[in-house]
Amino acid sequence: MPAFMQKTRGVKWEKVRKFIDIDDSKLEGVSALKQAEVSILFDSRNCENIGSVLERWPRVTFNWHYECDEIFYIVEGGPIRVTCEEKVIEGSAGDIFLFTRGTDLKFEILGKLIGLTVHYPKFEEIYKRYKKRAEGR
């Protein structure tokens, strides 16, 4: 199995809206998601089934439904408050969250933060799932 390394200093940040053409009114939370910036670290060119990105978030609150499994590590900043089934979990730099497919959450990013995400499946598959959800299929 090949090993890959990606330096995180000096990464290129791009707005999420560049990658997502889902209408804001068709999927709850997508307008907030489009405010984030990402730097794609590992994608389907590196690994067939998983992906990894650095995410840079402004202060924002939104509801989200997960169509993937995701590990989210807060590299710097925060805090973040996540509400799931009326349980509230807060985190900041150094904390790790695990989100599983099918979970509905409320995110409150209370201070700018940078996070590292590792997700399954790869981005292209996750995007197809959100696109279908937005189209009501």
Secondary structure as GFF3:
##gff-version 3
##sequence-region A 1 137
A	DSSP	beta_strand	14	15	.	.	.	ID=ss1
A	DSSP	three_ten_helix	16	18	.	.	.	ID=ss2
A	DSSP	three_ten_helix	24	26	.	.	.	ID=ss3
A	DSSP	alpha_helix	30	33	.	.	.	ID=ss4
A	DSSP	beta_strand	37	42	.	.	.	ID=ss5
A	DSSP	beta_strand	51	57	.	.	.	ID=ss6
A	DSSP	beta_strand	60	65	.	.	.	ID=ss7
A	DSSP	beta_strand	69	77	.	.	.	ID=ss8
A	DSSP	beta_strand	80	84	.	.	.	ID=ss9
A	DSSP	beta_strand	87	91	.	.	.	ID=ss10
A	DSSP	beta_strand	96	99	.	.	.	ID=ss11
A	DSSP	beta_strand	104	109	.	.	.	ID=ss12
A	DSSP	beta_strand	113	120	.	.	.	ID=ss13
A	DSSP	alpha_helix	123	134	.	.	.	ID=ss14
###
